[in-house]
Amino acid sequence: MNKIKIQRTYYEDCTIGRLWCGEFQCFTLELPMLNNASSISCIYPSGGFIGRKHFSAKNGDVIAIDNVMGRTNIQVHSGNYTSQIQGCILVGDSVRFLNDDGVPDVTNSKNTLKKLLSMLEDSFRVDID
């Protein structure tokens, strides 16, 4: 069973992380830490979760993250901006300021997610620090 590991840094306006899957690395973008409140917070507290490949009607091919206490429908999906997140995780190959909101964004998200999905089995462990 392969595994994803995410190490995060919390900021006032977002949460930035580095994701590893074997030798593959990318960046993650989440909402700020607001005590795991549904749709407005990053996943909190940190821990080990079950990940699985999933097809979402809204976001296409994604990673679903299960067993997050007090939360449902958490996905790793493509997107660039925190305005595209409702409690989920975006992935990208770099962190930059792409729009004028002053909050960091991730780049090349669709291709980054596609690469990540190609490396994963149907289910796997997700460790988030």
C-alpha positions, 0 to 999 in steps of 0.5 A: 500500500503506498502512502501520501505524507503532507507537512503543513505550515499554518498562516492567517489566510491559508495553510501551505503544505508539501506533499510526498508520495514516494519520490514525487513531491508537490505543494498543497493549499488549504484554508486556514486553521479554524478548528476543523470547522466544516467548509471553512477550515483545513483538516485539523487535527493532524493525523492518519487518514484513509485515502482512496481514488474517487470520481466526483461529479463536481471535481472529476477524478480526485482523492477522497479522504475518509475518517476525518473527525467531524467532517465529510466529503473532503477531497484532494482536487485541482484548483489554484485559489483558496476561493475554490476550496470548501474544506478540501486540499488543492495540489500544485507544482509551485506556490505563487501569487496568481490573482490580486487577493494577496493569498498564496495560490498553487500552479499547474494543479490539474497536471499535478493531480493527474501525476499524483493519481497515476502513482496511487493504488485504489486506497492508501494511507494519508498522513497529515502533519 
